[in-house]
Structure formats: C-alpha cells, structure tokens
Amino acid sequence: MNANDDLGQSDAISALRDRLRQFASDRNWGRFHTPKNLATALNVEAAELLEHFQWLEDGTRDELSPQSQAGVREELADVLLYLIMLADKLDVDLVTAAHDKLALNAEKYPVAKARGTSKKYTEL
C-alpha cells in the first residue's frame, strides 16, 4: 500500500464518518452514542459476525452458505460502522492508528522469530 492508497482509504472512512454523523443527527441519536454504548454495540455486532462461524467444521469461506455469506457481509459492515463512530467520538484517526499498530506489531513479531508460528510475542 502506498501513500495514495492511504489517502483513498482515509477519504473513504471520512465519507462514511460524515454519513454516519448525518444519519445519527437526522434521528437525534447523538445522545445515545457515548463511547461506552458504541463499544458495547461494536462487540454485539462482532458476536453476531462470529455466530455465522459457530458450528462450522473449519470455519472457512467454503463452508458458508450463500445466505451466511450475505449475513457475514452485513455484520462486517455493522462492525465497521460502529468502529468508525467510536473512533469519531474518541477523535482517533483509524488509518494512522492502524499503521502505528502494524509498526508496533512488526517490532513485537519479527519475521525471523514469528514466521510460521501462532505463538504470542511473549513466547517467541
């Protein structure tokens, strides 16, 4: 990913944020969108996403029915929207935060030690 891709992602997230702000404002929902409530809703939606994989043998895409794939798509969208709203309330730039976290993870999981293992960085 290059700097232009980052700008495109930032623009897309900003556009979604602005639409979410308007959506909530039109319905007078802002007072309900506290960080605690948004974090709770985010976790509920993540659990609804997980529900589609609950009883699958391996949890691969091929095991999902077309109906489940559509449900996964909707739940992923819900997770993203709540994440954007939460970041907005907390004044977090998600793209910058994600790049910062990737850099931190690269330090915690150097390729030479982490390649091919699922061990936590404290066990490498």
C-alpha positions, 0 to 999 in steps of 0.5 A: 500500500502506498501513500495514495492508497492511504489517502483513498482509504482515509477519504473513504472512512471520512465519507462514511464518518460524515454519513454516519454523523448525518444519519445519527443527527437526522434521528437525534441519536447523538445522545445515545452514542457515548463511547461506552454504548458504541463499544458495547454495540461494536462487540454485539455486532462482532458476536453476531459476525462470529455466530455465522462461524459457530458450528462450522467444521473449519470455519472457512469461506467454503463452508458458508452458505450463500445466505451466511455469506450475505449475513457475514457481509452485513455484520462486517459492515455493522462492525465497521460502522460502529468502529468508525463512530467510536473512533469519531467520538474518541477523535482517533484517526483509524488509518494512522492508528492502524499503521502505528499498530502494524509498526508496533506489531512488526517490532513485537513479531519479527519475521525471523522469530514469528514466521510460521508460528501462532505463538504470542510475542511473549513466547517467541 
